[in-house]
Amino acid sequence: MAQPDGVVPGAVADLLSPYVGYSVGVEDEYDTNVGEIITDVREADHADVGIVGMPFDTGCVAGPRGSRAGPEGVREDLTHGTCYNPEIDVDISEGLDVVDYGDVDVVHTDIHESHDRVERVLTAVTESGVVPFSIGGDHSLTYPTAKATMNAVDGQIGVINVDAHHDVRHSHGGELSAGTPFRRLLEDESGQLDGENFVELGLSGWHNSKYYVDYVRDVGAEVVTAREVHREGVDAAVERALAAATDGTDAVFLSVDIDVLDAGVASGTCAPSPGGLLPYQLLELVYQLGRHDLVRGADLAEVAPPLDSTGATTMTAAAVVTQFLGARKEAKQ
């Protein structure tokens, strides 16, 4: 890869399959399509943000699979958007270099090997100075994506999980799964994630165990429920989340599970969540959290286009990616 600010070792580059599918469609001299600003990493000489696909959903054991198609589906919908958002008055057509590293070559029959490959790729990307935005895939992948931030940072990190579920299970039937990543991070031998720097943002409904929520509270994590976001607003949730995640840390990792959205607006996921957040709330959270100086990486999980009968879930997920790009543009200024 010929890119000074995003170069990854050859052995790591061999774990990636390029994505070459960005298609702008009808060109308009007055609009810049998001697909027009995303460069294949092999052809770029600088990068601020790097998109990485993780087409893996073997860790999904509590609902129907389909999120392995998330990276392709989200990328396709990215090209339906333009580079300017009048709500936040941010234009990413200039001043932000975005590259696509392609997809990690996962092994669908081996969750441990797939996680290892994701961790190796994202560690190299993060160490190169690029902020990775990884598109999954099931939520088990947040262990290797956030672990990559740990590997690349000499110090403590904060983690914000925007999710309807806690995902701190011991296991599902003795196996790693989409329900285990944050317990793995909290118990990681590096000791780089303290409970006080972990945030659960968006817990909702009748699908969380009191046993695991008690665990989260016992380790000192900040818990902001969807109900609190609805009643108290996004700004208050952001203030609480950043206060916890940035307290004494050297970096912050942001994870977004699309099932944090209400089931009525996001059915294209393995675990739809009645009572969840609304799209505006999620997009505003991603913008306000993503522009913080300490953010060194982010991921998006559980988008399942095969389950998305209207396409609304995948379209919203693409908006999450673009919103994060806008946040990083603001972070540079």
VOKOL-363920 format. One line per field, with one value per residue: x, y, z of N, C-alpha, C in turn. Coordinates in steps of 0.1 Angstrom, whole numbers. Layout:
BEGIN
nxx: c(X|...)
nyy: c(Y|...)
nzz: c(Z|...)
caxx: c(X|...)
cayy: c(Y|...)
cazz: c(Z|...)
cxx: c(X|...)
cyy: c(Y|...)
czz: c(Z|...)
This chain:
BEGIN
nxx: c(8|7|9|18|6|-11|-1|1|17|30|22|-1|-16|-22|-43|-65|-92|-98|-123|-142|-165|-177|-200|-210|-233|-256|-240|-235|-227|-230|-233|-215|-210|-209|-195|-176|-155|-142|-114|-96|-74|-49|-44|-40|-24|-25|-44|-72|-94|-103|-121|-131|-142|-160|-171|-187|-206|-208|-207|-232|-257|-282|-303|-316|-292|-272|-258|-234|-235|-235|-213|-211|-237|-240|-220|-230|-252|-240|-233|-256|-258|-249|-221|-226|-241|-268|-279|-258|-240|-217|-192|-179|-166|-142|-110|-110|-96|-106|-103|-107|-101|-109|-122|-118|-104|-122|-127|-153|-159|-144|-143|-123|-100|-109|-114|-87|-76|-90|-82|-54|-53|-67|-51|-28|-37|-46|-22|-9|-18|-43|-78|-98|-129|-149|-170|-194|-213|-213|-217|-198|-174|-165|-147|-121|-118|-118|-98|-77|-73|-64|-40|-26|-23|-6|-15|-45|-78|-111|-144|-173|-204|-229|-259|-287|-284|-265|-242|-223|-220|-211|-208|-223|-236|-211|-195|-178|-195|-219|-228|-207|-185|-178|-175|-152|-134|-133|-122|-98|-64|-46|-54|-63|-88|-107|-135|-148|-144|-160|-189|-224|-247|-279|-294|-323|-358|-373|-352|-329|-307|-310|-289|-266|-267|-264|-238|-224|-229|-216|-189|-185|-193|-207|-241|-265|-297|-320|-345|-337|-324|-345|-361|-344|-327|-303|-280|-274|-269|-246|-228|-226|-216|-191|-178|-173|-159|-136|-122|-92|-81|-63|-73|-104|-128|-155|-185|-212|-242|-266|-290|-297|-316|-351|-373|-393|-382|-359|-357|-341|-321|-306|-317|-341|-353|-379|-389|-365|-339|-344|-338|-327|-317|-297|-280|-272|-259|-237|-224|-218|-203|-183|-167|-149|-116|-102|-111|-102|-110|-138|-167|-194|-222|-242|-259|-281|-287|-301|-323|-337|-364|-374|-352|-346|-331|-305|-300|-301|-279|-258|-260|-251|-224|-216|-222|-203|-180|-184|-182|-155|-143|-149|-134|-109|-107)
nyy: c(-12|21|45|70|80|60|35|0|-30|-54|-81|-77|-62|-83|-95|-83|-76|-57|-31|-22|-10|15|36|64|71|93|121|153|186|204|191|171|137|113|90|99|110|90|71|44|28|20|37|62|89|100|100|106|93|59|34|2|-30|-57|-85|-105|-127|-148|-148|-141|-153|-151|-145|-140|-144|-122|-99|-101|-92|-65|-46|-43|-35|-11|5|7|23|46|60|72|96|131|153|174|187|205|208|207|222|213|204|178|175|186|189|167|136|105|70|37|6|-18|-52|-72|-104|-127|-157|-178|-200|-199|-181|-171|-169|-151|-129|-124|-116|-93|-77|-75|-61|-37|-27|-21|-1|19|25|37|62|68|72|46|35|10|-14|-37|-67|-87|-79|-91|-84|-61|-65|-72|-48|-26|-35|-32|-4|-3|-16|2|24|39|37|43|36|49|36|38|24|24|12|-11|-32|-47|-64|-78|-104|-136|-157|-174|-203|-212|-202|-175|-146|-122|-111|-108|-89|-66|-74|-89|-69|-54|-72|-77|-86|-66|-45|-20|-8|6|1|25|40|31|32|26|33|38|15|-4|-14|-47|-67|-71|-85|-83|-92|-88|-61|-52|-61|-43|-19|-24|-25|1|15|40|43|51|51|44|55|77|92|99|114|133|143|145|160|160|133|130|146|132|107|114|126|104|85|99|105|107|92|82|78|73|49|44|26|16|0|-9|-18|-2|16|23|-4|1|18|6|-23|-40|-58|-82|-82|-65|-35|-26|6|19|43|72|79|106|111|92|99|125|119|104|124|144|129|118|138|144|151|129|106|77|56|38|18|0|-20|-49|-44|-56|-62|-83|-87|-64|-52|-28|-12|9|6|1|24|43|35|40|68|72|65|86|108|104|109|136|145|140|158|182|178|182|209)
nzz: c(0|-10|9|29|54|61|58|60|72|49|54|68|50|32|43|35|13|-15|-18|-44|-53|-52|-66|-83|-98|-112|-121|-107|-111|-91|-67|-45|-43|-17|-23|-41|-26|-14|-14|-28|-8|-18|-37|-25|-9|15|45|67|78|78|61|70|61|77|71|87|106|123|151|158|177|189|173|139|113|91|91|80|55|59|55|27|20|35|24|-3|1|11|-12|-19|-6|-2|3|21|50|60|86|105|92|79|56|39|15|10|27|43|42|31|30|17|30|22|27|56|53|65|84|82|97|119|147|164|148|129|145|153|129|123|144|139|115|121|142|129|111|129|142|122|122|111|116|121|108|113|96|105|100|131|166|181|171|181|202|189|174|192|208|191|193|219|216|200|215|241|270|290|278|269|264|246|243|222|223|224|241|267|263|278|285|300|282|253|257|263|243|224|214|199|222|241|239|254|281|276|269|293|310|299|296|294|309|302|300|323|345|352|330|310|290|288|266|258|265|265|269|273|273|285|310|345|360|344|340|366|370|352|365|389|382|379|356|334|329|306|298|271|277|293|275|258|276|288|269|241|245|273|276|260|275|299|290|277|299|315|297|290|312|325|304|274|249|231|222|200|198|178|178|156|165|186|178|176|170|152|133|126|115|103|115|138|163|169|186|205|216|215|205|184|149|146|171|174|153|161|185|175|160|180|198|181|173|193|205|215|203|187|171|157|154|136|140|134|113|90|60|45|62|61|51|40|35|51|75|67|52|72|87|69|70|96|93|75|91|111|96|92|118|122|104|117|140|131|128)
caxx: c(0|16|3|26|-1|-20|5|1|26|25|15|-15|-23|-26|-55|-76|-97|-102|-137|-141|-178|-184|-206|-217|-245|-258|-231|-241|-216|-233|-233|-204|-215|-200|-186|-166|-144|-136|-103|-90|-62|-38|-41|-40|-11|-28|-58|-77|-103|-102|-132|-127|-153|-158|-183|-186|-217|-208|-210|-247|-263|-294|-313|-312|-279|-274|-250|-221|-238|-236|-203|-215|-250|-238|-212|-238|-261|-232|-233|-269|-257|-240|-211|-230|-253|-272|-282|-246|-233|-204|-190|-167|-161|-128|-105|-111|-92|-112|-99|-113|-91|-115|-128|-109|-107|-125|-129|-166|-160|-135|-144|-110|-91|-114|-111|-73|-73|-95|-73|-41|-56|-70|-40|-19|-44|-46|-8|-4|-23|-56|-89|-106|-143|-151|-184|-196|-207|-219|-211|-186|-162|-160|-135|-108|-117|-114|-85|-67|-71|-56|-26|-20|-23|2|-23|-59|-88|-125|-152|-187|-212|-243|-265|-298|-280|-253|-232|-212|-223|-200|-208|-236|-233|-196|-189|-178|-207|-221|-231|-196|-173|-174|-169|-138|-126|-132|-114|-86|-52|-38|-59|-64|-101|-113|-149|-153|-143|-169|-203|-234|-256|-290|-300|-337|-367|-374|-343|-316|-307|-306|-276|-255|-267|-257|-223|-219|-229|-206|-176|-184|-196|-218|-252|-275|-307|-327|-355|-331|-321|-358|-366|-335|-321|-290|-268|-271|-263|-232|-220|-223|-207|-177|-172|-168|-149|-124|-116|-79|-78|-55|-81|-118|-134|-170|-191|-226|-250|-278|-302|-301|-327|-364|-376|-402|-374|-347|-361|-330|-310|-309|-323|-348|-355|-390|-386|-351|-336|-349|-326|-321|-310|-285|-271|-267|-250|-225|-218|-212|-192|-173|-158|-140|-102|-96|-116|-92|-116|-152|-173|-208|-225|-255|-267|-284|-295|-311|-335|-341|-373|-377|-340|-344|-321|-292|-298|-297|-265|-249|-260|-242|-210|-213|-222|-190|-170|-186|-176|-140|-140|-150|-124|-96|-107)
cayy: c(0|33|56|73|82|49|23|-12|-39|-63|-92|-72|-59|-96|-100|-74|-77|-43|-28|-13|-9|29|41|77|72|105|131|167|195|212|183|161|125|107|80|106|114|78|67|31|30|17|49|74|93|106|96|110|83|47|25|-12|-39|-69|-93|-117|-127|-161|-145|-138|-166|-149|-140|-144|-137|-114|-87|-103|-83|-51|-37|-40|-28|3|12|10|34|58|67|79|108|141|156|185|185|218|208|210|231|207|199|169|173|191|190|154|125|93|59|24|-5|-31|-61|-82|-118|-135|-172|-178|-211|-197|-168|-167|-165|-139|-118|-121|-109|-79|-70|-72|-51|-24|-22|-14|11|29|29|45|76|69|68|36|33|-4|-17|-51|-77|-88|-71|-97|-78|-49|-69|-69|-34|-18|-40|-26|9|-5|-20|14|35|37|43|39|41|48|29|41|14|29|-1|-14|-43|-45|-72|-81|-118|-145|-165|-180|-217|-214|-196|-161|-142|-108|-106|-109|-81|-56|-81|-93|-57|-50|-82|-79|-87|-53|-36|-6|-3|6|2|39|46|24|38|19|44|34|3|-2|-25|-60|-77|-70|-92|-75|-97|-82|-46|-51|-62|-31|-9|-28|-21|16|21|50|37|60|44|51|64|89|101|104|123|144|149|140|168|155|120|131|151|121|97|119|128|91|79|107|108|100|82|87|76|68|41|45|15|18|-12|-3|-21|8|23|17|-15|6|25|-2|-37|-48|-62|-95|-80|-52|-31|-16|16|24|56|76|82|119|110|84|107|136|113|101|137|150|120|115|150|147|149|117|95|71|46|35|7|0|-34|-56|-40|-69|-59|-93|-86|-50|-52|-15|-6|20|4|2|38|50|31|48|81|71|66|100|117|103|116|151|148|140|170|192|175|187|223)
cazz: c(0|-11|16|41|66|63|54|68|67|38|60|72|37|26|50|30|-1|-18|-22|-56|-57|-51|-79|-80|-105|-119|-116|-106|-109|-79|-56|-44|-37|-7|-30|-48|-18|-8|-23|-25|0|-26|-46|-17|-3|29|50|80|82|69|62|69|62|85|67|96|116|130|165|161|181|196|164|126|108|79|92|72|43|63|49|13|20|40|14|-14|5|12|-24|-20|1|-6|13|29|59|64|100|112|84|77|42|39|2|11|41|50|33|34|22|20|30|18|37|62|48|77|83|88|106|130|153|170|137|123|154|152|116|124|154|133|105|127|150|119|106|140|145|111|124|106|125|114|110|108|94|106|110|144|176|187|164|188|209|182|169|203|213|183|199|231|211|194|225|253|282|292|269|272|254|246|236|219|221|233|249|275|257|288|289|301|270|249|256|263|231|222|207|199|235|250|236|264|292|272|270|307|316|291|305|293|320|297|301|336|344|352|316|301|290|281|262|249|270|264|268|281|267|293|322|357|365|337|343|379|368|346|375|399|378|379|343|333|322|302|291|260|283|298|263|254|286|292|257|237|250|286|274|256|286|308|283|276|312|320|288|288|325|327|293|263|237|232|211|199|191|175|174|149|172|196|173|178|160|142|123|122|116|96|124|143|176|169|200|208|226|213|201|171|140|149|184|171|144|169|194|167|157|192|204|172|170|204|201|219|195|178|163|158|146|134|141|134|101|83|48|41|71|60|40|34|33|60|85|60|48|84|90|60|75|107|88|70|103|118|88|95|131|121|98|127|150|125|128)
cxx: c(9|10|10|18|-11|-15|4|11|21|18|1|-23|-28|-39|-68|-79|-103|-117|-136|-155|-185|-187|-214|-231|-246|-249|-238|-230|-218|-233|-220|-210|-204|-190|-175|-154|-137|-126|-99|-76|-49|-34|-40|-26|-13|-42|-60|-85|-103|-114|-127|-140|-150|-170|-184|-198|-219|-211|-224|-254|-277|-305|-308|-300|-283|-265|-237|-223|-238|-226|-207|-227|-248|-230|-221|-247|-253|-233|-247|-269|-247|-231|-214|-242|-257|-275|-270|-237|-218|-204|-178|-161|-146|-124|-105|-107|-97|-108|-107|-102|-96|-120|-117|-113|-109|-126|-143|-168|-151|-135|-131|-101|-96|-112|-96|-70|-78|-86|-60|-43|-58|-59|-30|-24|-43|-32|-3|-9|-37|-66|-98|-121|-147|-166|-186|-209|-214|-211|-200|-173|-157|-148|-123|-107|-113|-101|-74|-63|-62|-41|-19|-18|-15|-5|-37|-68|-102|-132|-166|-195|-226|-251|-277|-295|-267|-240|-220|-214|-210|-198|-222|-232|-219|-189|-188|-190|-208|-225|-220|-185|-169|-170|-154|-129|-123|-122|-101|-73|-44|-42|-61|-78|-106|-128|-155|-152|-151|-183|-212|-245|-267|-297|-315|-345|-365|-365|-329|-317|-302|-292|-265|-255|-261|-242|-217|-218|-218|-192|-174|-187|-207|-229|-263|-285|-313|-338|-349|-328|-334|-363|-357|-327|-307|-279|-264|-265|-249|-223|-216|-214|-193|-170|-166|-157|-136|-116|-103|-74|-70|-62|-95|-121|-149|-175|-206|-232|-263|-290|-305|-313|-340|-367|-385|-395|-362|-350|-350|-318|-315|-317|-330|-353|-367|-386|-372|-350|-343|-337|-320|-312|-297|-275|-265|-257|-236|-217|-211|-201|-180|-163|-149|-126|-97|-101|-106|-97|-130|-156|-188|-212|-239|-264|-269|-293|-305|-324|-342|-351|-376|-364|-337|-333|-307|-289|-295|-283|-255|-249|-251|-228|-207|-213|-209|-179|-172|-180|-161|-135|-139|-138|-110|-95|-104)
cyy: c(12|45|59|74|70|36|12|-22|-49|-75|-89|-69|-72|-101|-92|-77|-63|-42|-18|-9|5|34|53|78|85|116|145|177|204|204|174|148|119|98|87|110|102|72|53|34|28|28|62|77|99|101|101|98|71|38|11|-21|-52|-78|-106|-116|-141|-159|-142|-151|-164|-144|-144|-137|-129|-102|-89|-95|-69|-42|-34|-32|-13|11|16|22|47|66|74|93|118|145|168|183|199|219|212|219|226|202|191|167|178|191|178|143|112|82|47|14|-18|-39|-70|-96|-126|-150|-175|-190|-210|-183|-163|-162|-152|-127|-114|-113|-95|-71|-66|-60|-37|-18|-15|-1|22|34|38|60|78|65|58|37|19|-7|-33|-55|-76|-81|-78|-91|-66|-53|-66|-55|-25|-22|-34|-12|7|-8|-7|25|31|43|37|44|41|42|33|32|20|17|-3|-25|-41|-52|-74|-96|-126|-153|-168|-195|-220|-208|-181|-158|-127|-102|-105|-98|-72|-62|-85|-81|-53|-60|-85|-78|-74|-43|-22|0|-5|7|16|46|40|29|29|29|38|21|6|-16|-37|-70|-75|-77|-83|-79|-90|-67|-43|-52|-49|-20|-12|-24|-6|22|31|44|48|53|51|60|77|98|107|116|135|150|143|148|163|141|121|136|140|111|102|122|115|85|86|110|100|91|90|85|71|60|42|33|18|5|-6|-7|-12|16|15|7|-9|13|17|-17|-46|-51|-75|-94|-67|-48|-21|-6|22|38|59|80|96|118|103|93|119|131|110|114|143|142|119|126|153|143|136|105|90|60|44|23|8|-15|-37|-50|-52|-66|-70|-93|-73|-49|-39|-8|6|19|6|17|46|47|39|63|82|73|81|110|116|110|132|154|149|153|181|190|181|202|230)
czz: c(0|-5|28|54|69|60|64|63|57|43|64|59|30|32|45|16|-5|-21|-33|-61|-56|-65|-77|-87|-113|-113|-117|-103|-96|-66|-56|-37|-28|-14|-37|-40|-11|-18|-19|-19|-8|-35|-38|-12|11|33|64|86|72|71|61|70|69|82|75|106|123|145|168|164|187|186|150|121|96|79|85|59|46|56|35|12|24|30|2|-11|8|0|-27|-13|-5|6|22|38|64|79|108|105|82|63|42|25|1|25|49|40|38|25|26|19|25|29|43|57|61|73|90|97|118|136|158|159|131|132|154|140|117|133|147|123|112|136|140|114|117|142|134|112|118|116|117|118|104|107|95|99|123|154|184|182|172|198|201|177|180|209|204|188|211|226|206|203|237|265|282|281|275|261|257|237|234|214|229|243|256|269|266|293|291|288|265|247|256|252|231|213|206|212|245|249|247|277|289|273|284|314|309|299|304|304|315|297|315|335|345|339|306|302|282|278|253|254|270|266|277|275|273|306|334|362|358|339|357|378|362|357|386|395|377|366|344|324|319|293|280|266|288|286|258|263|288|280|254|243|264|285|270|267|295|302|282|289|317|311|287|301|327|316|283|250|240|220|212|191|190|170|168|157|183|191|176|167|149|131|119|125|110|104|132|156|176|183|202|219|225|208|187|162|143|161|182|163|152|179|187|164|169|198|194|169|182|200|204|211|185|169|166|150|145|132|138|123|92|71|44|50|69|48|33|30|42|70|79|56|61|88|82|65|88|103|83|81|110|110|91|108|130|114|108|137|144|126|141)
